[in-house]
Amino acid sequence: MAISDVKEYAHLTPEDVEAIGAELDAIRREVESSLGDKDARYIRNVIRLQRGLEISGRAVLFASLFPPAWLAGVALLGTAKIIENMEIGHNVMHGQWDWMNDPEIHSTKWEWDNAGPSEHWKITHNFLHHKYTNVLGMDDDIGYGLLRVTRDQRWSPFYLGQPVYNLLLQMFFEYGVAIQHLELGKVVKKKWAPGSPERIQFEEDRKTVLKKIGKQAAKDYLIFPLLTGPAFLGTLTANLAANIVRNVWTNAVIFCGHFPDGAEKFTKFDCDNETQGEWYLRQMLGSANISGGPVMHFMTGNLSHQIEHHLYPDIPSNHLSAIAVRVRALCEKYDLPYTTGSLPVQYAKSWRTIMKLSLPNKYLRRSTDDAPETKSEKIFGGEASIDPMTGRRRGLRTALREGRRKLSRREPAMAN
């Protein structure tokens, strides 16, 4: 089952956890004290780049009757939408640039180019997801109320269709984000009585969502296509394609950060009364990175550094690459896993989990405590020790590595 004692799972003493917290606090203070003109120029240049790409894409679509212009328009506009959502919108709304006191680039003012209202997203994402990362029953990002991504979620026949659900979620991810705040599952199950405060709030939130969806649809599928005159249909389909490109990319990046092997799940019991150090530790164990170069990091909104982003969600994204070096060294020091891999590998693992967990547990090989997507202290918990030969700490990472070797030796016999 999900982790209920993060210290035991991580092979750390309370003193170890607080020492880790102190080191991570020191990194925050150091980065915050360094923020200045160079960082302000960075985000302003990114915004100029994004707007230039969007204007270029929309200009090219005046000739979208011609296939090369249509493809160029989709590429330019799709790239602009990715940058706006990932490196700008997501990060601005996290408050990463609030220190600039620029009203245009402030978390309280920014409304992103997305069907989801920013005011709702800042609740479901900034507060619930980041405070209760991968905590069952608290973090709605665990499967988005649609997918079963851990064996701790009770199976039902509904999940047989989740490979199809996820394919649709990929393509129309912005609408999944838009309706997440509404908690439609509770409405369907009639948990909110007519006239109750929750139902009244739902009605208000629904109006806000529908208004934002209508505004986005009018912009991309009516106003801009009309402006291109004879190229109306070409522009409309290009805008649709650009939105799908952005949706698929965003879905892939987010899933790679939360659902591959090694991104652990936790029980609510474990996060009750947790210290800052324990919160840091949960972020480190519950997130996963994507390896790559500067272009990859930029196009993911630096969410390729998902571990570091979860440790410091309000630190400007252009600092996460340097922070990652120090976080990785900290994991090495305490023999903790630092989960990372290429985007194709991480996304394939996420899809494997989604495919596999569409089936009941009785058809799955591993238990709820040692499956690739779900581990717990019941199998891997313990205390750290010192290797007498090397003098190195032997903790969770060593236990996981040795456990995998042990399991891999058993697998041929089980297959026979």
C-alpha positions as CSV (number, residue, x, y, z in Angstrom):
1,M,0.0,0.0,0.0
2,A,1.0,3.7,-0.1
3,I,3.7,4.9,2.3
4,S,2.4,5.6,5.8
5,D,5.8,6.3,7.4
6,V,8.1,8.3,5.1
7,K,11.0,8.3,7.5
8,E,11.0,4.5,7.9
9,Y,10.6,4.1,4.1
10,A,13.5,6.5,3.5
11,H,15.8,4.8,6.1
12,L,16.2,8.1,7.9
13,T,16.1,9.2,11.5
14,P,14.2,12.3,12.6
15,E,17.5,14.0,12.9
16,D,18.5,13.0,9.3
17,V,15.2,14.4,8.0
18,E,15.6,17.7,9.8
19,A,19.2,18.0,8.6
20,I,18.0,17.5,5.0
21,G,15.4,20.2,5.6
22,A,18.0,22.6,6.9
23,E,20.2,22.1,3.8
24,L,17.2,22.6,1.5
25,D,16.2,25.7,3.5
26,A,19.7,27.1,3.0
27,I,19.5,26.5,-0.8
28,R,16.2,28.5,-0.9
29,R,17.7,31.4,1.1
30,E,20.7,31.5,-1.2
31,V,18.7,31.5,-4.4
32,E,16.2,34.1,-3.1
33,S,19.0,36.4,-2.2
34,S,20.4,36.2,-5.7
35,L,17.3,37.2,-7.6
36,G,17.7,40.4,-9.6
37,D,17.9,42.1,-13.0
38,K,19.2,39.0,-14.8
39,D,16.2,37.0,-13.8
40,A,13.8,39.8,-14.7
41,R,15.4,40.1,-18.2
42,Y,15.0,36.3,-18.6
43,I,11.2,36.2,-18.0
44,R,10.6,39.3,-20.1
45,N,12.7,37.9,-23.0
46,V,10.7,34.6,-22.7
47,I,7.4,36.6,-23.0
48,R,8.7,38.5,-26.0
49,L,9.7,35.2,-27.6
50,Q,6.4,33.7,-27.0
51,R,4.4,36.6,-28.3
52,G,6.7,36.8,-31.4
53,L,6.0,33.1,-32.1
54,E,2.3,33.6,-31.7
55,I,2.1,36.6,-33.9
56,S,4.2,34.9,-36.6
57,G,2.1,31.8,-36.4
58,R,-1.2,33.7,-36.8
59,A,0.3,35.8,-39.6
60,V,1.3,32.6,-41.5
61,L,-2.2,31.2,-41.2
62,F,-3.5,33.9,-43.5
63,A,-2.0,31.6,-46.1
64,S,-3.2,28.4,-44.5
65,L,-5.0,27.3,-47.7
66,F,-1.5,26.1,-48.7
67,P,-0.3,23.0,-46.8
68,P,3.2,24.3,-46.1
69,A,1.8,27.5,-44.5
70,W,-0.7,25.4,-42.5
71,L,2.1,23.2,-41.1
72,A,4.3,26.2,-40.3
73,G,1.4,28.0,-38.6
74,V,0.7,24.9,-36.5
75,A,4.3,24.6,-35.5
76,L,4.7,28.2,-34.6
77,L,1.4,28.5,-32.8
78,G,1.8,25.2,-31.0
79,T,5.3,26.1,-29.8
80,A,3.9,29.5,-28.6
81,K,1.1,27.9,-26.7
82,I,3.5,25.4,-25.0
83,I,5.8,28.2,-23.9
84,E,2.9,30.3,-22.7
85,N,1.4,27.4,-20.7
86,M,4.6,25.9,-19.3
87,E,7.4,28.3,-18.9
88,I,5.2,31.4,-18.5
89,G,1.7,30.8,-17.3
90,H,2.3,27.8,-14.9
91,N,5.3,29.5,-13.4
92,V,3.9,33.0,-13.2
93,M,0.8,31.7,-11.4
94,H,3.0,29.9,-8.9
95,G,4.2,33.3,-7.8
96,Q,7.8,32.7,-9.1
97,W,8.0,36.3,-10.4
98,D,5.9,38.1,-7.8
99,W,9.1,39.5,-6.3
100,M,9.4,41.8,-9.3
101,N,6.2,43.7,-8.4
102,D,5.4,43.9,-12.1
103,P,1.6,43.9,-12.4
104,E,1.8,42.3,-15.8
105,I,3.8,39.3,-14.6
106,H,2.1,38.6,-11.3
107,S,0.3,35.5,-10.0
108,T,-2.8,37.6,-9.1
109,K,-3.2,39.0,-12.6
110,W,-2.1,36.4,-15.1
111,E,-4.7,34.5,-17.1
112,W,-3.3,31.8,-19.3
113,D,-4.2,30.7,-22.8
114,N,-6.0,27.7,-21.6
115,A,-9.6,26.5,-21.1
116,G,-9.0,26.3,-17.3
117,P,-9.7,29.4,-15.2
118,S,-6.5,30.5,-13.4
119,E,-8.3,31.2,-10.2
120,H,-9.5,27.5,-10.0
121,W,-6.1,26.1,-11.1
122,K,-4.3,28.0,-8.3
123,I,-6.5,26.1,-5.8
124,T,-6.4,22.6,-7.3
125,H,-2.7,22.8,-8.3
126,N,-0.8,25.4,-6.2
127,F,-2.5,24.5,-2.9
128,L,-4.0,21.0,-3.0
129,H,-1.5,19.3,-5.3
130,H,1.7,21.0,-4.1
131,K,0.8,20.8,-0.4
132,Y,-0.5,17.2,-0.6
133,T,1.6,15.8,-3.4
134,N,0.7,12.2,-4.1
135,V,-1.3,11.9,-0.9
136,L,-4.2,9.5,-1.5
137,G,-7.6,11.2,-0.9
138,M,-6.0,14.7,-0.8
139,D,-4.3,15.2,-4.2
140,D,-6.7,15.1,-7.1
141,D,-3.8,14.9,-9.5
142,I,-3.5,11.2,-8.6
143,G,-5.3,10.0,-11.7
144,Y,-7.3,13.2,-12.1
145,G,-10.4,11.5,-10.8
146,L,-10.4,9.4,-14.0
147,L,-7.4,7.1,-14.0
148,R,-6.2,4.3,-11.6
149,V,-2.4,4.9,-11.2
150,T,-1.8,3.0,-7.9
151,R,-3.1,-0.3,-6.5
152,D,-4.3,1.6,-3.5
153,Q,-7.2,2.9,-5.6
154,R,-10.0,0.3,-5.5
155,W,-10.6,-1.3,-8.9
156,S,-13.9,-1.1,-10.6
157,P,-15.0,-2.1,-14.2
158,F,-14.9,1.6,-15.1
159,Y,-11.1,1.4,-15.2
160,L,-11.1,-1.2,-18.0
161,G,-11.4,1.8,-20.3
162,Q,-8.7,3.9,-18.9
163,P,-6.2,3.5,-21.9
164,V,-8.9,5.1,-24.0
165,Y,-9.7,7.7,-21.3
166,N,-6.0,8.7,-21.2
167,L,-5.7,9.0,-24.9
168,L,-8.7,11.4,-24.9
169,L,-7.3,13.2,-21.9
170,Q,-4.0,13.7,-23.8
171,M,-5.7,15.3,-26.7
172,F,-8.0,17.5,-24.7
173,F,-6.0,18.0,-21.6
174,E,-6.9,21.7,-21.2
175,Y,-10.5,20.7,-20.7
176,G,-9.5,18.1,-18.1
177,V,-7.7,20.8,-16.2
178,A,-10.7,23.1,-16.6
179,I,-13.2,20.7,-15.1
180,Q,-10.9,19.2,-12.4
181,H,-11.9,21.9,-9.9
182,L,-15.6,21.1,-10.3
183,E,-15.3,17.6,-8.8
184,L,-17.9,16.3,-11.1
185,G,-17.6,12.8,-9.5
186,K,-19.3,14.2,-6.4
187,V,-22.0,15.7,-8.5
188,V,-22.7,12.4,-10.3
189,K,-22.8,10.5,-7.0
190,K,-25.2,13.2,-5.6
191,K,-23.0,13.9,-2.6
192,W,-24.1,17.6,-2.7
193,A,-27.8,18.1,-2.0
194,P,-29.6,20.8,-4.0
195,G,-29.3,24.1,-2.2
196,S,-26.3,23.0,-0.1
197,P,-23.4,25.4,0.2
198,E,-21.3,23.0,-1.8
199,R,-23.9,22.7,-4.6
200,I,-24.2,26.5,-4.8
201,Q,-20.4,26.9,-5.0
202,F,-20.4,24.2,-7.8
203,E,-23.0,26.2,-9.8
204,E,-20.9,29.4,-9.5
205,D,-17.7,27.5,-10.4
206,R,-19.4,25.9,-13.4
207,K,-20.4,29.3,-14.8
208,T,-16.8,30.5,-14.4
209,V,-15.5,27.4,-16.3
210,L,-18.1,27.6,-19.1
211,K,-17.3,31.3,-19.5
212,K,-13.6,30.7,-19.9
213,I,-14.1,27.7,-22.3
214,G,-16.4,29.9,-24.4
215,K,-13.9,32.7,-24.5
216,Q,-11.1,30.4,-25.6
217,A,-13.3,28.7,-28.2
218,A,-14.4,32.1,-29.6
219,K,-10.8,33.3,-29.9
220,D,-9.3,30.2,-31.5
221,Y,-12.3,28.8,-33.5
222,L,-14.2,31.9,-34.5
223,I,-12.5,35.3,-34.2
224,F,-9.0,34.4,-35.5
225,P,-10.3,32.2,-38.3
226,L,-12.7,35.0,-39.4
227,L,-9.8,37.4,-39.5
228,T,-8.1,35.3,-42.2
229,G,-11.1,35.5,-44.5
230,P,-10.9,32.8,-47.2
231,A,-8.5,30.8,-45.1
232,F,-11.2,30.5,-42.3
233,L,-11.3,26.7,-42.4
234,G,-7.5,26.2,-42.6
235,T,-7.0,28.6,-39.7
236,L,-9.7,26.9,-37.6
237,T,-8.1,23.4,-38.1
238,A,-4.6,24.8,-37.5
239,N,-5.7,26.4,-34.2
240,L,-7.3,23.1,-33.2
241,A,-4.1,21.2,-34.1
242,A,-1.9,23.7,-32.2
243,N,-4.1,23.2,-29.1
244,I,-3.9,19.4,-29.4
245,V,-0.1,19.7,-29.8
246,R,0.1,21.8,-26.6
247,N,-2.3,19.5,-24.8
248,V,-0.4,16.3,-25.7
249,W,2.9,17.8,-24.7
250,T,1.7,19.2,-21.4
251,N,0.0,15.9,-20.6
252,A,3.3,14.0,-21.3
253,V,5.4,16.3,-19.2
254,I,3.1,16.2,-16.2
255,F,2.6,12.5,-16.3
256,C,6.4,12.0,-16.6
257,G,6.8,14.0,-13.4
258,H,4.2,12.1,-11.3
259,F,3.4,8.6,-12.6
260,P,6.5,6.8,-13.7
261,D,8.2,4.1,-11.5
262,G,9.7,5.8,-8.4
263,A,7.1,8.5,-8.0
264,E,5.8,7.2,-4.7
265,K,2.3,7.6,-3.2
266,F,1.5,8.4,0.4
267,T,-1.3,8.0,2.9
268,K,-3.0,10.9,4.7
269,F,-1.8,9.6,8.0
270,D,1.8,10.2,6.9
271,C,1.2,13.9,6.1
272,D,-0.7,14.8,9.3
273,N,1.5,17.0,11.5
274,E,4.5,16.6,9.2
275,T,7.5,18.9,9.7
276,Q,9.0,21.0,7.0
277,G,11.8,18.4,6.6
278,E,9.2,15.6,6.2
279,W,7.3,17.7,3.6
280,Y,10.6,18.2,1.6
281,L,11.3,14.4,1.8
282,R,7.8,13.6,0.5
283,Q,8.3,15.9,-2.5
284,M,11.7,14.3,-3.3
285,L,10.2,10.8,-3.1
286,G,6.9,11.6,-4.9
287,S,8.2,13.3,-8.0
288,A,10.3,12.4,-11.0
289,N,12.5,14.3,-13.4
290,I,13.1,14.2,-17.1
291,S,16.6,14.1,-18.4
292,G,17.6,16.3,-21.3
293,G,19.4,19.5,-22.5
294,P,18.5,23.2,-22.3
295,V,15.9,23.0,-25.0
296,M,14.0,20.1,-23.3
297,H,14.1,22.0,-20.0
298,F,12.8,25.2,-21.5
299,M,10.0,23.5,-23.5
300,T,8.8,21.7,-20.4
301,G,8.7,25.0,-18.4
302,N,11.6,23.5,-16.5
303,L,9.2,20.9,-15.1
304,S,11.7,18.4,-16.3
305,H,13.1,19.4,-12.9
306,Q,9.9,18.2,-11.3
307,I,11.6,17.2,-8.0
308,E,13.2,20.7,-7.6
309,H,10.0,22.4,-8.7
310,H,8.1,20.5,-5.9
311,L,10.7,21.5,-3.4
312,Y,10.6,25.1,-4.4
313,P,7.4,25.8,-6.4
314,D,7.7,29.6,-6.1
315,I,11.4,29.8,-7.0
316,P,12.0,31.1,-10.6
317,S,12.2,28.2,-13.0
318,N,15.5,29.4,-14.6
319,H,17.3,28.4,-11.3
320,L,16.1,24.8,-11.1
321,S,18.8,23.4,-13.3
322,A,21.5,24.6,-10.9
323,I,19.4,23.6,-7.8
324,A,19.1,20.1,-9.3
325,V,22.8,19.5,-9.0
326,R,22.7,20.2,-5.3
327,V,19.6,18.2,-4.6
328,R,21.1,15.2,-6.4
329,A,24.2,15.5,-4.3
330,L,22.0,15.6,-1.2
331,C,20.2,12.4,-2.3
332,E,23.7,10.8,-2.9
333,K,24.7,11.8,0.6
334,Y,21.7,10.1,2.3
335,D,21.5,7.2,-0.2
336,L,18.0,8.4,-1.4
337,P,16.7,7.6,-4.9
338,Y,16.7,10.5,-7.4
339,T,14.2,9.4,-10.0
340,T,15.0,10.6,-13.5
341,G,15.0,9.4,-17.1
342,S,14.4,10.4,-20.7
343,L,10.9,11.6,-21.7
344,P,10.2,8.5,-23.8
345,V,11.2,6.2,-21.0
346,Q,9.3,8.0,-18.3
347,Y,6.2,8.4,-20.4
348,A,6.3,4.7,-21.4
349,K,6.4,3.8,-17.7
350,S,3.4,6.0,-17.0
351,W,1.5,4.4,-19.9
352,R,2.5,1.0,-18.7
353,T,1.0,1.7,-15.3
354,I,-2.2,3.0,-16.8
355,M,-2.5,0.0,-19.0
356,K,-1.7,-2.5,-16.3
357,L,-3.9,-1.0,-13.6
358,S,-6.9,-1.1,-15.8
359,L,-7.1,-4.7,-14.6
360,P,-8.0,-6.0,-11.1
361,N,-5.1,-6.6,-8.7
362,K,-5.6,-10.4,-9.0
363,Y,-4.3,-10.3,-12.5
364,L,-1.1,-8.4,-11.5
365,R,2.1,-10.0,-10.4
366,R,3.4,-7.7,-7.7
367,S,1.8,-6.8,-4.4
368,T,0.6,-3.4,-3.3
369,D,3.9,-2.9,-1.4
370,D,6.6,-3.8,-4.0
371,A,5.0,-2.9,-7.4
372,P,7.0,-0.5,-9.7
373,E,4.3,2.2,-9.3
374,T,3.6,1.6,-5.6
375,K,6.0,0.8,-2.8
376,S,5.9,1.0,1.0
377,E,7.9,0.7,4.1
378,K,6.4,-2.8,4.7
379,I,8.8,-4.2,2.1
380,F,11.6,-1.6,1.8
381,G,11.5,0.2,5.2
382,G,14.4,0.0,7.6
383,E,17.4,1.8,9.1
384,A,20.4,3.0,7.3
385,S,23.7,1.3,7.9
386,I,27.4,1.9,6.9
387,D,29.0,-0.4,4.4
388,P,32.1,-1.7,6.2
389,M,34.0,-2.1,2.9
390,T,33.4,1.3,1.4
391,G,32.3,3.4,4.3
392,R,29.3,4.6,2.3
393,R,25.8,4.9,3.7
394,R,23.4,2.1,2.8
395,G,19.8,3.5,2.8
396,L,16.7,3.4,0.7
397,R,18.4,3.6,-2.7
398,T,20.5,0.5,-1.8
399,A,17.5,-1.3,-0.5
400,L,15.6,-0.6,-3.7
401,R,18.5,-1.7,-5.9
402,E,19.0,-4.9,-4.0
403,G,15.3,-5.6,-3.8
404,R,15.1,-5.3,-7.5
405,R,17.9,-7.7,-8.0
406,K,16.3,-10.2,-5.6
407,L,12.9,-9.9,-7.4
408,S,14.6,-10.2,-10.8
409,R,16.2,-13.5,-9.7
410,R,12.7,-14.8,-8.6
411,E,11.0,-13.9,-11.8
412,P,12.2,-16.8,-14.1
413,A,11.1,-19.3,-11.5
414,M,7.7,-17.6,-11.2
415,A,7.4,-17.6,-15.0
416,N,8.0,-21.4,-15.0
